[in-house]
Amino acid sequence: MDKREGVKWRRDTLTKATSEFIAASEARNHLLILNSEQWSPELGNQQLALIAQMKQCRMQYWIIGAEEIYIQAGIILELHIHPIENAQLHSNSSEAHKAVLNPDILNKENTELITQTRQYINSKEIREAVSKMSKDTPKVDRSKC
């Protein structure tokens, strides 16, 4: 993979990961708002699957080396995970309304994630990271294969 392809791959991956992360974050909160009075184990499993999806997207940030974006995604995940513990969503008498996030706070943090992603995609840092990776990758002597 040459430098140009590496930058394109990173940009595409970041765009997709951020879109999926935001979609899962918003979907989880919406799911809780709609079902806070009529909770079921199936709904609990759905919201936990959305959190798992957010974690997977966050891991992509780490793999790419977008550390600031990785940290911001962690802040959003913490917003989602802490209320779950308080609401005890796995019990029969769940109080799902306690796990609903304040939409203003969630929108602010999700917008910050989008802003950081856009800045990273358009920065020299993404090109420099690809250059560093190609320099660190050992060259294989194919004549000996």
TORKOL-411858 format. One record per atom (N, C-alpha, C): residue in one letter; x, y, z. Coordinates in steps of 0.2 Angstrom, whole numbers, padded with zeros to 4 digits, always signed. Layout:
TORKOL-411858
aXYZ;...
This chain:
TORKOL-411858
m+0004-0006+0000;m+0000+0000+0000;m+0005+0006+0000;d+0003+0011-0005;d+0008+0017-0005;d+0004+0022+0000;k+0008+0027+0000;k+0006+0033+0005;k-0001+0035+0004;r-0003+0037-0003;r-0009+0039-0005;r-0015+0034-0003;e-0014+0028-0004;e-0019+0023-0003;e-0020+0022+0005;g-0014+0023+0009;g-0014+0023+0016;g-0018+0028+0019;v-0017+0034+0016;v-0021+0040+0018;v-0029+0039+0017;k-0030+0037+0011;k-0037+0036+0009;k-0040+0031+0013;w-0037+0025+0015;w-0040+0020+0019;w-0041+0023+0026;r-0037+0027+0029;r-0038+0030+0035;r-0044+0034+0035;r-0044+0039+0030;r-0050+0043+0030;r-0056+0039+0029;d-0056+0034+0025;d-0063+0031+0024;d-0065+0027+0030;t-0060+0024+0034;t-0061+0020+0040;t-0063+0025+0045;l-0060+0031+0046;l-0062+0036+0051;l-0069+0038+0050;t-0071+0040+0044;t-0077+0042+0042;t-0083+0037+0044;k-0081+0031+0042;k-0086+0025+0043;k-0087+0024+0051;a-0081+0024+0054;a-0081+0022+0061;a-0085+0028+0065;t-0084+0034+0063;t-0087+0040+0067;t-0095+0040+0065;s-0097+0038+0059;s-0104+0038+0057;s-0107+0032+0061;e-0104+0027+0061;e-0107+0021+0065;e-0107+0022+0072;f-0102+0025+0075;f-0102+0027+0082;f-0107+0031+0084;i-0108+0037+0080;i-0113+0042+0082;i-0120+0039+0081;a-0121+0035+0076;a-0128+0031+0075;a-0129+0027+0081;a-0125+0023+0083;a-0126+0018+0089;a-0127+0022+0095;s-0123+0028+0096;s-0124+0032+0102;s-0131+0035+0102;e-0133+0038+0097;e-0140+0041+0096;e-0146+0035+0097;a-0145+0030+0094;a-0150+0024+0094;a-0151+0021+0101;r-0145+0021+0104;r-0146+0018+0111;r-0150+0023+0116;n-0148+0029+0115;n-0152+0034+0119;n-0159+0034+0117;h-0161+0034+0111;h-0167+0034+0108;h-0171+0028+0110;l-0168+0022+0110;l-0171+0016+0112;l-0173+0016+0120;l-0169+0019+0124;l-0170+0020+0131;l-0176+0025+0132;i-0176+0030+0129;i-0181+0035+0129;i-0188+0032+0128;l-0188+0029+0122;l-0195+0026+0120;l-0197+0020+0124;n-0193+0017+0128;n-0195+0011+0131;n-0193+0011+0139;s-0193+0017+0141;s-0191+0018+0148;s-0196+0015+0153;e-0202+0015+0151;e-0208+0013+0156;e-0209+0005+0155;q-0207+0003+0149;q-0209-0004+0147;q-0203-0008+0145;w-0199-0010+0150;w-0192-0013+0149;w-0193-0020+0148;s-0189-0023+0144;s-0188-0030+0144;s-0181-0033+0143;p-0179-0039+0144;p-0173-0041+0143;p-0170-0040+0136;e-0175-0041+0131;e-0173-0040+0124;e-0171-0033+0123;l-0174-0028+0126;l-0172-0021+0125;l-0165-0020+0128;g-0164-0023+0134;g-0158-0023+0137;g-0152-0025+0133;n-0153-0031+0130;n-0148-0034+0125;n-0147-0030+0119;q-0153-0026+0116;q-0152-0022+0111;q-0147-0016+0112;q-0148-0013+0118;q-0144-0007+0120;q-0137-0009+0122;l-0136-0015+0124;l-0129-0018+0125;l-0126-0019+0119;a-0129-0021+0114;a-0126-0023+0107;a-0124-0016+0104;l-0128-0011+0105;l-0126-0004+0103;l-0120-0002+0106;i-0119-0003+0112;i-0113-0001+0116;i-0107-0005+0113;a-0108-0011+0112;a-0103-0016+0109;a-0101-0013+0102;q-0105-0010+0098;q-0104-0008+0092;q-0100-0001+0093;m-0101+0003+0098;m-0098+0009+0099;m-0090+0007+0101;k-0090+0002+0105;k-0083+0000+0107;k-0079-0003+0101;q-0082-0006+0097;q-0079-0008+0090;q-0076-0003+0086;c-0080+0002+0085;c-0078+0008+0082;c-0073+0012+0085;r-0073+0012+0092;r-0068+0016+0096;r-0061+0012+0095;m-0061+0005+0094;m-0055+0002+0093;m-0052+0003+0086;q-0056+0005+0081;q-0053+0007+0075;q-0050+0013+0075;y-0052+0018+0080;y-0048+0024+0081;y-0041+0022+0083;w-0041+0018+0088;w-0034+0016+0091;w-0030+0013+0086;i-0032+0008+0082;i-0028+0005+0077;i-0026+0010+0072;i-0029+0015+0070;i-0027+0020+0065;i-0022+0025+0068;g-0023+0025+0075;g-0018+0030+0078;g-0021+0037+0079;a-0027+0037+0079;a-0031+0044+0080;a-0033+0044+0088;e-0027+0046+0092;e-0028+0045+0099;e-0033+0050+0102;e-0033+0057+0099;e-0038+0061+0102;e-0045+0059+0101;i-0046+0056+0095;i-0053+0054+0093;i-0055+0048+0098;y-0050+0043+0099;y-0051+0038+0103;y-0053+0040+0110;i-0049+0045+0113;i-0051+0048+0119;i-0058+0051+0119;q-0060+0055+0114;q-0067+0057+0114;q-0072+0052+0114;a-0071+0047+0110;a-0076+0041+0110;a-0076+0038+0117;g-0071+0038+0120;g-0071+0035+0127;g-0075+0039+0132;i-0075+0046+0131;i-0079+0050+0135;i-0086+0049+0134;i-0088+0048+0127;i-0095+0046+0126;i-0097+0039+0128;l-0093+0035+0128;l-0094+0028+0130;l-0096+0028+0138;e-0091+0032+0141;e-0092+0033+0148;e-0099+0036+0150;l-0101+0040+0146;l-0108+0043+0147;l-0113+0038+0147;h-0112+0033+0142;h-0117+0028+0141;h-0117+0022+0146;i-0111+0021+0148;i-0110+0015+0153;i-0111+0016+0160;h-0109+0022+0162;h-0110+0024+0169;h-0118+0024+0171;p-0122+0026+0167;p-0129+0026+0169;p-0132+0019+0169;i-0129+0015+0165;i-0132+0008+0165;i-0131+0004+0172;e-0125+0006+0175;e-0123+0003+0181;e-0128+0005+0186;n-0130+0012+0186;n-0135+0015+0191;n-0142+0012+0190;a-0144+0011+0183;a-0150+0008+0182;a-0151+0001+0183;q-0146-0003+0183;q-0146-0010+0184;q-0151-0013+0179;l-0149-0012+0173;l-0153-0014+0167;l-0154-0022+0166;h-0150-0026+0170;h-0151-0033+0169;h-0156-0036+0174;s-0158-0032+0179;s-0163-0034+0184;s-0170-0034+0181;n-0175-0038+0184;n-0182-0038+0182;n-0185-0031+0183;s-0183-0028+0188;s-0186-0021+0190;s-0182-0015+0188;s-0180-0015+0182;s-0175-0010+0179;s-0178-0003+0179;e-0174+0002+0180;e-0176+0009+0180;e-0173+0012+0174;a-0175+0010+0168;a-0172+0012+0162;a-0171+0020+0162;h-0176+0023+0164;h-0176+0031+0164;h-0169+0034+0167;k-0166+0030+0172;k-0160+0033+0175;k-0154+0032+0170;a-0155+0028+0165;a-0149+0027+0160;a-0150+0031+0154;v-0155+0035+0153;v-0156+0040+0148;v-0151+0045+0149;l-0148+0047+0143;l-0143+0052+0144;l-0146+0059+0142;n-0144+0064+0145;n-0146+0071+0143;n-0145+0072+0136;p-0150+0073+0132;p-0149+0074+0124;p-0144+0080+0123;d-0144+0085+0127;d-0140+0091+0126;d-0132+0089+0127;i-0131+0085+0132;i-0124+0083+0133;i-0122+0078+0128;l-0126+0074+0126;l-0125+0069+0121;l-0123+0072+0115;n-0127+0077+0113;n-0126+0080+0106;n-0120+0084+0106;k-0118+0087+0112;k-0112+0091+0112;k-0106+0086+0111;e-0106+0081+0115;e-0100+0076+0115;e-0100+0073+0108;n-0105+0071+0105;n-0105+0068+0098;n-0103+0073+0093;t-0105+0079+0094;t-0103+0084+0089;t-0095+0085+0090;e-0093+0085+0096;e-0085+0086+0097;e-0082+0080+0093;l-0084+0074+0093;l-0082+0068+0090;l-0081+0069+0082;i-0087+0072+0080;i-0087+0073+0073;i-0082+0079+0071;t-0081+0084+0075;t-0077+0089+0074;t-0070+0087+0074;q-0068+0083+0079;q-0061+0080+0079;q-0060+0075+0073;t-0064+0072+0071;t-0064+0067+0065;t-0062+0071+0059;r-0066+0077+0058;r-0065+0081+0052;r-0058+0084+0052;q-0056+0086+0058;q-0050+0090+0059;q-0044+0085+0057;y-0045+0079+0059;y-0040+0073+0058;y-0039+0071+0051;i-0045+0071+0048;i-0045+0069+0041;i-0042+0074+0037;n-0042+0080+0038;n-0039+0085+0034;n-0033+0088+0037;s-0030+0084+0041;s-0023+0087+0044;s-0017+0083+0041;k-0011+0086+0042;k-0005+0083+0040;k-0004+0077+0044;e-0006+0077+0050;e-0005+0071+0055;e-0007+0065+0052;i-0012+0064+0048;i-0014+0058+0045;i-0009+0056+0040;r-0007+0061+0036;r-0001+0059+0031;r+0005+0057+0034;e+0007+0061+0040;e+0013+0059+0043;e+0013+0052+0046;a+0007+0050+0049;a+0006+0044+0052;a+0007+0038+0047;v+0004+0039+0041;v+0005+0034+0036;v+0013+0034+0034;s+0016+0039+0033;s+0023+0039+0032;s+0027+0036+0037;k+0026+0037+0043;k+0029+0034+0049;k+0028+0026+0048;m+0022+0024+0047;m+0020+0017+0047;m+0025+0014+0041;s+0025+0017+0035;s+0029+0014+0030;s+0036+0013+0031;k+0039+0018+0035;k+0046+0018+0037;k+0047+0013+0042;d+0042+0012+0047;d+0043+0007+0052;d+0042+0000+0049;t+0039-0001+0044;t+0038-0008+0041;t+0044-0011+0038;p+0046-0017+0040;p+0052-0019+0038;p+0051-0022+0030;k+0056-0020+0026;k+0056-0022+0019;k+0057-0030+0019;v+0054-0033+0015;v+0055-0040+0014;v+0059-0041+0007;d+0064-0045+0008;d+0068-0047+0002;d+0065-0052-0001;r+0062-0051-0007;r+0058-0056-0010;r+0062-0061-0014;s+0068-0059-0016;s+0073-0063-0019;s+0075-0069-0015;k+0074-0069-0009;k+0075-0075-0005;k+0069-0079-0003;c+0064-0077-0006;c+0058-0081-0005;c+0057-0087-0010;
